Amino acid sequence: MKTIKVFCLDSCEHSNHLKQELWDNNISFEEVYLGSTQAIHDLRNRGLSHARAPVLQVKERFYMGNDLFPGGIIDKSFIEQCLTDS
């Protein structure tokens, strides 16, 4: 079973778009509030101390917002590739 997490902020439009894309495709994931001490600690331990919402984690791989939303628009094919490659 894949471990999928979305590190997000409630007020982040891209976070909401990413979660909606996963929901629309019946992909279960764990939502992690990026403002929490635990989330910040987890990302820092992985060398992602300057990560900004959203961050998609699939198993041990992390994908940043600029990869998921090039030019500010969700890249559905990239997200699909992230989910199948991991």
C-alpha positions as a printed NumPy array, in Angstrom:
array([[  0.   ,   0.   ,   0.   ],
       [  1.293,   3.433,  -0.902],
       [  1.847,   6.036,   1.734],
       [  0.604,   9.333,   0.375],
       [  0.635,  12.554,   2.357],
       [ -0.286,  16.08 ,   1.405],
       [  1.437,  18.717,   3.51 ],
       [ -0.884,  21.676,   3.166],
       [ -2.305,  24.867,   4.567],
       [ -6.041,  25.546,   4.766],
       [ -5.715,  28.947,   3.129],
       [ -3.543,  27.678,   0.252],
       [ -5.429,  27.461,  -3.042],
       [ -2.868,  25.033,  -4.501],
       [ -3.204,  22.758,  -1.473],
       [ -6.952,  22.633,  -1.984],
       [ -6.571,  21.94 ,  -5.713],
       [ -4.134,  19.099,  -5.053],
       [ -6.392,  17.492,  -2.451],
       [ -9.384,  17.817,  -4.791],
       [ -7.43 ,  16.159,  -7.615],
       [ -6.63 ,  13.218,  -5.359],
       [-10.214,  12.965,  -4.1  ],
       [-11.574,  13.135,  -7.673],
       [ -9.386,  10.151,  -8.565],
       [-10.305,   8.152,  -5.438],
       [ -6.752,   8.286,  -4.115],
       [ -6.573,   8.074,  -0.349],
       [ -4.051,  10.247,   1.417],
       [ -3.179,  11.648,   4.791],
       [ -3.58 ,  15.381,   5.154],
       [ -0.818,  16.986,   7.224],
       [ -1.164,  20.595,   8.343],
       [  2.078,  22.279,   7.32 ],
       [  1.851,  24.752,  10.174],
       [  2.186,  22.043,  12.802],
       [  5.42 ,  21.562,  14.7  ],
       [  5.46 ,  17.86 ,  13.77 ],
       [  5.113,  18.555,  10.024],
       [  7.865,  21.151,  10.087],
       [ 10.081,  18.755,  12.046],
       [  9.372,  15.873,   9.615],
       [ 10.204,  17.974,   6.559],
       [ 13.35 ,  19.448,   8.126],
       [ 14.593,  15.941,   8.925],
       [ 14.276,  15.151,   5.222],
       [ 16.234,  18.235,   4.184],
       [ 13.149,  20.206,   3.183],
       [ 13.431,  23.031,   5.689],
       [ 12.16 ,  25.669,   3.232],
       [  9.252,  23.658,   1.812],
       [  6.087,  25.592,   1.088],
       [  2.573,  24.26 ,   0.701],
       [  1.629,  22.06 ,  -0.9  ],
       [  4.095,  19.195,  -0.657],
       [  3.105,  15.777,  -1.968],
       [  4.795,  12.789,  -0.361],
       [  4.502,   9.404,  -2.077],
       [  6.337,   6.787,  -0.016],
       [  9.794,   8.327,   0.501],
       [  9.656,  10.832,  -2.389],
       [  8.64 ,  14.461,  -2.012],
       [  7.258,  16.718,  -4.721],
       [  7.152,  20.466,  -4.251],
       [  4.494,  22.939,  -5.288],
       [  6.546,  24.385,  -8.142],
       [  6.72 ,  20.888,  -9.696],
       [  3.033,  20.184,  -9.106],
       [  1.867,  23.616, -10.294],
       [  4.231,  24.863, -13.02 ],
       [  3.171,  28.335, -14.06 ],
       [  0.58 ,  28.284, -11.288],
       [ -1.585,  25.607, -12.948],
       [ -1.965,  22.054, -11.67 ],
       [ -0.053,  19.502, -13.753],
       [ -2.379,  16.497, -13.56 ],
       [ -0.125,  14.299, -15.695],
       [  2.889,  15.009, -13.442],
       [  0.844,  14.133, -10.352],
       [ -0.339,  10.914, -12.002],
       [  3.284,  10.058, -12.837],
       [  4.351,  10.726,  -9.221],
       [  1.714,   8.3  ,  -7.997],
       [  2.601,   5.534, -10.451],
       [  6.405,   5.85 , -10.323],
       [  6.714,   5.493,  -6.576]])
